[in-house]
Amino acid sequence: MLQIENIYLFLIILPIVSFLYASVGHGGASGYLALMALFSFAPETMKPTALLLNIFVAGISFYYYYKAGHFNKKLFMSFAIASIPLAYFGGTLEVDASIYKKILAVLLIFAILKMLNVFGKESDSITSVKLWQGIIVGGIIGFFSGLIGIGGGIILTPIILLLHWGNMKEAAAVSALFIWVNSAAGLIGQLQSGVSLQSGSFLLVAIALTGGVLGGYYGSKKINNQRLRYILAVVLIIACVKLMFT
């Protein structure tokens, strides 16, 4: 667990991370996992805690994006059909700590690129996703969501934008609900496999929600926090390097 002198720094950074992720329609699990890695949380604590935080923050983010009229139900369903059962299955599996850290480090690269706006460009022409494409993409992301403890939005959003399946706001709205269902399925799988949540996890939820509420509200409007996202990208890079070489 954390040393007492580091807890306060962690709690200060946590709502900033949730704010930035919620502003782009994400729950923030990759950011929470990066923070927990920097503060030396054990993998068995990291996974369920990140998924729990995801459920609350992504839920708030989805509410604001849905209310603003950006949700595309058909696009969401094409991914969710396979992602939900596979996220549950991934959540039931145990991963060796060293392998877990390496996989998480690779997935953090997607988060870094997203925060640097590498995937931030929209296309004027939107193409409908085919059902088989949605099943394959959703299934693969869903499995790793449960296995590692992320919601998968940090991977889904770039794919939607790169393949022109939706615009920025649609991608954010779909990803927010995608994260919610995957996180719930993955957490259920983990709990049924014997993993337990620590009592302090719900305190982290309350703190993360303060940033998530503000991020979801302003992100669904027109906020641009690029400078803060660059700072978060640096934090993610540090965490990525630590995970890869420790």
C-alpha positions in Angstrom: 0.0 0.0 0.0 0.9 3.7 -0.1 3.1 5.3 2.4 1.2 7.9 4.4 3.2 10.8 3.1 2.3 9.9 -0.5 -1.4 9.4 0.0 -2.2 13.1 -0.2 -0.3 13.7 -3.4 -2.2 10.7 -5.0 -5.5 12.1 -3.8 -4.7 15.5 -5.3 -3.8 14.1 -8.7 -6.7 11.6 -8.9 -9.6 14.2 -9.5 -7.4 16.0 -12.1 -7.0 12.7 -14.0 -10.8 11.9 -13.8 -11.6 15.5 -15.0 -9.4 15.2 -18.1 -10.6 11.7 -19.0 -14.3 12.5 -18.5 -13.9 15.6 -20.6 -13.2 13.3 -23.6 -15.8 10.7 -22.7 -13.6 8.2 -20.8 -13.8 6.7 -17.4 -10.0 7.2 -16.8 -9.0 3.6 -15.9 -5.7 3.8 -17.8 -4.9 7.0 -15.9 -5.9 5.6 -12.6 -3.8 2.5 -13.3 -0.9 4.6 -14.3 -1.1 6.6 -11.0 -1.4 3.4 -9.0 1.6 2.0 -10.7 3.6 5.2 -9.9 2.5 4.9 -6.2 3.3 1.1 -6.2 -0.1 -0.4 -5.7 -0.3 -4.2 -6.1 -1.9 -5.4 -9.3 -4.6 -7.3 -7.5 -5.6 -4.0 -5.9 -5.2 -1.9 -9.1 -7.6 -3.9 -11.3 -10.8 -3.8 -9.3 -10.2 -0.3 -8.0 -9.7 1.1 -11.5 -12.9 -0.7 -12.8 -14.9 0.7 -9.8 -13.8 4.2 -10.5 -14.5 3.7 -14.2 -18.1 2.7 -13.5 -18.9 6.0 -11.7 -16.8 8.4 -13.8 -17.8 6.9 -17.2 -21.4 6.9 -16.1 -21.3 10.6 -15.3 -19.5 11.3 -18.6 -22.1 9.3 -20.6 -24.9 11.2 -18.9 -23.7 14.6 -20.1 -22.8 13.4 -23.6 -26.2 11.6 -23.9 -28.0 14.7 -22.6 -26.2 16.8 -25.2 -27.5 14.5 -28.0 -24.3 12.9 -29.1 -25.1 9.2 -28.4 -25.3 6.8 -31.4 -27.1 3.7 -30.1 -26.5 1.6 -33.3 -22.8 2.3 -33.2 -22.6 1.4 -29.5 -24.6 -1.9 -29.9 -22.3 -3.1 -32.7 -19.4 -3.1 -30.2 -21.2 -4.1 -27.0 -22.6 -7.4 -28.3 -19.3 -9.1 -27.9 -17.5 -6.9 -25.5 -19.7 -7.4 -22.5 -19.4 -11.3 -22.2 -15.7 -11.1 -23.1 -15.0 -8.4 -20.5 -16.7 -10.6 -17.9 -14.5 -13.6 -19.1 -11.3 -11.5 -19.0 -12.2 -10.4 -15.4 -12.3 -14.0 -14.2 -8.7 -14.6 -15.3 -5.6 -14.1 -13.3 -2.5 -12.6 -14.9 1.1 -12.9 -13.6 2.1 -9.5 -12.1 5.1 -9.0 -14.5 3.0 -9.9 -17.6 0.2 -7.6 -16.3 2.6 -4.7 -16.1 3.9 -5.2 -19.6 0.4 -5.4 -21.1 -0.7 -2.3 -19.2 2.4 -0.4 -20.4 1.5 -1.2 -24.0 -2.2 -0.1 -23.5 -1.0 3.1 -21.9 0.5 4.1 -25.2 -3.0 4.5 -26.6 -3.9 6.8 -23.7 -0.7 8.9 -24.3 -1.4 9.3 -28.0 -5.0 10.2 -27.2 -3.9 12.9 -24.7 -1.5 14.3 -27.3 -4.4 14.5 -29.8 -2.7 12.1 -32.3 -6.2 10.6 -32.7 -8.0 13.9 -32.5 -8.9 14.6 -36.1 -12.4 14.1 -37.4 -13.5 13.2 -40.9 -16.3 14.8 -42.9 -17.4 11.5 -44.3 -18.8 8.9 -41.8 -18.9 5.2 -42.7 -21.3 2.8 -41.0 -19.6 0.0 -39.1 -20.4 -3.5 -40.3 -21.7 -5.9 -37.6 -18.8 -8.3 -38.0 -16.3 -5.4 -37.6 -18.1 -4.3 -34.4 -18.1 -7.8 -33.0 -14.3 -8.3 -33.6 -13.3 -4.9 -32.4 -15.6 -4.9 -29.4 -14.7 -8.5 -28.5 -11.0 -8.0 -28.5 -11.2 -4.7 -26.5 -13.7 -6.2 -24.1 -11.5 -9.1 -23.3 -8.5 -6.9 -22.5 -10.8 -4.6 -20.5 -11.7 -7.3 -18.1 -8.2 -8.8 -18.0 -6.3 -5.6 -17.3 -8.9 -3.5 -15.6 -9.7 -0.8 -18.1 -12.9 0.1 -19.8 -11.5 0.0 -23.3 -12.6 3.5 -24.4 -9.1 4.7 -24.8 -8.7 2.1 -27.6 -12.2 2.3 -29.0 -12.2 6.1 -29.5 -9.1 6.2 -31.8 -10.5 3.2 -33.8 -13.9 5.0 -34.4 -12.1 8.2 -35.5 -9.5 6.4 -37.6 -12.0 4.3 -39.5 -14.5 7.2 -39.8 -17.3 5.4 -37.9 -18.3 8.5 -36.0 -17.3 12.1 -35.2 -15.5 13.2 -32.0 -18.6 13.7 -29.8 -20.2 10.5 -31.0 -17.0 8.6 -30.3 -16.9 10.1 -26.8 -20.5 9.3 -26.0 -20.3 5.7 -27.4 -17.0 5.1 -25.6 -18.4 6.4 -22.3 -21.2 3.8 -22.2 -18.8 1.1 -23.7 -16.5 1.8 -20.8 -19.4 1.5 -18.3 -20.7 -1.8 -19.5 -17.2 -3.4 -19.8 -16.1 -2.1 -16.4 -19.2 -3.5 -14.8 -18.8 -6.9 -16.5 -15.1 -7.0 -15.8 -15.6 -6.1 -12.1 -18.4 -8.7 -11.7 -16.0 -11.3 -13.2 -13.3 -10.4 -10.8 -15.5 -10.4 -7.8 -16.9 -13.8 -8.7 -13.3 -15.1 -9.1 -12.5 -14.2 -5.5 -11.0 -10.7 -5.9 -12.3 -8.2 -3.2 -12.6 -4.4 -3.1 -10.8 -2.6 -0.3 -12.8 -0.4 2.0 -10.9 2.7 0.9 -11.9 2.2 -2.8 -15.2 4.0 -2.2 -13.4 7.1 -0.8 -11.4 7.2 -4.0 -14.7 7.0 -6.0 -16.0 10.1 -4.1 -12.8 12.0 -4.9 -12.7 11.0 -8.5 -16.3 11.9 -9.0 -15.6 15.5 -8.3 -13.3 15.7 -11.3 -15.5 13.4 -13.4 -18.7 15.5 -13.0 -16.9 18.7 -14.0 -15.0 17.0 -16.9 -18.2 15.4 -18.3 -20.1 18.6 -18.2 -17.5 20.8 -19.8 -16.2 18.2 -22.2 -19.7 17.7 -23.6 -19.8 21.4 -24.3 -16.6 23.0 -25.8 -13.8 22.8 -23.3 -10.2 22.5 -24.6 -7.6 21.5 -21.9 -4.7 20.7 -24.2 -2.1 22.1 -21.8 -3.3 19.9 -18.9 -3.5 16.9 -21.3 0.1 17.4 -22.1 0.9 17.3 -18.4 -1.1 14.1 -18.0 0.6 12.6 -21.0 4.0 13.1 -19.3 2.6 11.3 -16.2 1.4 8.4 -18.3 4.8 8.2 -20.1 6.6 8.0 -16.7 4.2 5.3 -15.6 4.6 3.4 -18.9 8.4 3.4 -18.5 8.2 2.2 -14.9 5.8 -0.6 -15.8 7.9 -1.7 -18.7 11.2 -1.9 -16.9 10.3 -3.0 -13.3 
